[in-house]
């Protein structure tokens, strides 16, 4: 296999990252809409629009800020380079930034219930699809792992076998999705509902823990006490969600 793996659609030849990122957004959003139909507690459309805007703005800002902090020295050296500032983004930054945007918006509009449970599985599906594009993009995407002698090692085109961190993430997300589906199924069979927001909390805690660990085998700069910016953000997120997961069910739970 030669990387990047360009996608041919008729006479068009498109970069895999563009194709799969577009599919991730489209399919993930359609699945989210389908899941919302089965939610007995529907947020009014006007409030839902505000929350969506908050999620988009927060996610976009968080994604960029965490990317810029990956190598602050390089970012400062390129602070006038618009191409550099716009080219990268971080899933963890997008998730945490989106969380902050949603929670701030909910406070403004006075909505107290969790809005995250219906988003967990669509987000997982979208991230899995997106990571396919990351893998097919090869070295240019900078999401691969460090050199390895493991049987899973893949040569992305420079003669060096590396951890396919993108594929590891896809496998992890598939297992996480299966676990959350089992929990939802058990919830319906036993008619004992989980605390409001619990599914999303489990998703976020599990993914942040995975990223904290997997980034140790990624060739990135560790500026923050042996951690990179994504791992530092994961630690903060894990502290936040640990508090929510141990909170008594009768208390209000957030996304």
Secondary structure in CASP SS format (residue, H / E / C, confidence):
PFRMAT SS
TARGET T0000
AUTHOR 0000-0000-0000
METHOD secondary structure of the structure
MODEL  1
X C 1.00
X C 1.00
X C 1.00
X C 1.00
X C 1.00
X C 1.00
X E 1.00
X E 1.00
X E 1.00
X C 1.00
X C 1.00
X E 1.00
X E 1.00
X E 1.00
X C 1.00
X H 1.00
X H 1.00
X H 1.00
X H 1.00
X H 1.00
X H 1.00
X H 1.00
X H 1.00
X H 1.00
X H 1.00
X H 1.00
X H 1.00
X H 1.00
X H 1.00
X H 1.00
X H 1.00
X H 1.00
X H 1.00
X H 1.00
X H 1.00
X H 1.00
X C 1.00
X C 1.00
X C 1.00
X C 1.00
X C 1.00
X C 1.00
X C 1.00
X C 1.00
X H 1.00
X H 1.00
X H 1.00
X H 1.00
X H 1.00
X H 1.00
X H 1.00
X H 1.00
X H 1.00
X H 1.00
X H 1.00
X H 1.00
X H 1.00
X H 1.00
X H 1.00
X H 1.00
X H 1.00
X H 1.00
X H 1.00
X H 1.00
X H 1.00
X H 1.00
X H 1.00
X H 1.00
X H 1.00
X H 1.00
X C 1.00
X H 1.00
X H 1.00
X H 1.00
X H 1.00
X H 1.00
X H 1.00
X C 1.00
X C 1.00
X C 1.00
X C 1.00
X H 1.00
X H 1.00
X H 1.00
X H 1.00
X H 1.00
X H 1.00
X C 1.00
X C 1.00
X C 1.00
X H 1.00
X H 1.00
X H 1.00
X H 1.00
X H 1.00
X H 1.00
X H 1.00
X H 1.00
X H 1.00
X H 1.00
X H 1.00
X H 1.00
X H 1.00
X H 1.00
X H 1.00
X H 1.00
X H 1.00
X H 1.00
X H 1.00
X C 1.00
X C 1.00
X C 1.00
X C 1.00
X C 1.00
X C 1.00
X C 1.00
X H 1.00
X H 1.00
X H 1.00
X H 1.00
X H 1.00
X H 1.00
X H 1.00
X H 1.00
X H 1.00
X H 1.00
X H 1.00
X H 1.00
X H 1.00
X H 1.00
X H 1.00
X H 1.00
X H 1.00
X H 1.00
X H 1.00
X H 1.00
X H 1.00
X H 1.00
X H 1.00
X H 1.00
X H 1.00
X C 1.00
X C 1.00
X C 1.00
X C 1.00
X C 1.00
X E 1.00
X C 1.00
X C 1.00
X C 1.00
X C 1.00
X C 1.00
X C 1.00
X E 1.00
X E 1.00
X C 1.00
X C 1.00
X C 1.00
X C 1.00
X C 1.00
X E 1.00
X E 1.00
X C 1.00
X C 1.00
X H 1.00
X H 1.00
X H 1.00
X H 1.00
X H 1.00
X H 1.00
X H 1.00
X H 1.00
X H 1.00
X H 1.00
X H 1.00
X H 1.00
X H 1.00
X H 1.00
X H 1.00
X H 1.00
X H 1.00
X H 1.00
X H 1.00
X H 1.00
X H 1.00
X H 1.00
X H 1.00
X H 1.00
X H 1.00
X H 1.00
X C 1.00
X C 1.00
X C 1.00
X C 1.00
X C 1.00
X C 1.00
X C 1.00
X H 1.00
X H 1.00
X H 1.00
X H 1.00
X H 1.00
X H 1.00
X H 1.00
X H 1.00
X H 1.00
X H 1.00
X H 1.00
X H 1.00
X H 1.00
X H 1.00
X H 1.00
X H 1.00
X H 1.00
X H 1.00
X H 1.00
X H 1.00
X C 1.00
X C 1.00
X C 1.00
X C 1.00
X C 1.00
X C 1.00
X E 1.00
X C 1.00
X C 1.00
X E 1.00
X C 1.00
X H 1.00
X H 1.00
X H 1.00
X H 1.00
X H 1.00
X H 1.00
X H 1.00
X H 1.00
X H 1.00
X H 1.00
X H 1.00
X H 1.00
X H 1.00
X H 1.00
X H 1.00
X H 1.00
X H 1.00
X C 1.00
X C 1.00
X C 1.00
X C 1.00
X C 1.00
X C 1.00
X C 1.00
X C 1.00
X C 1.00
X C 1.00
END
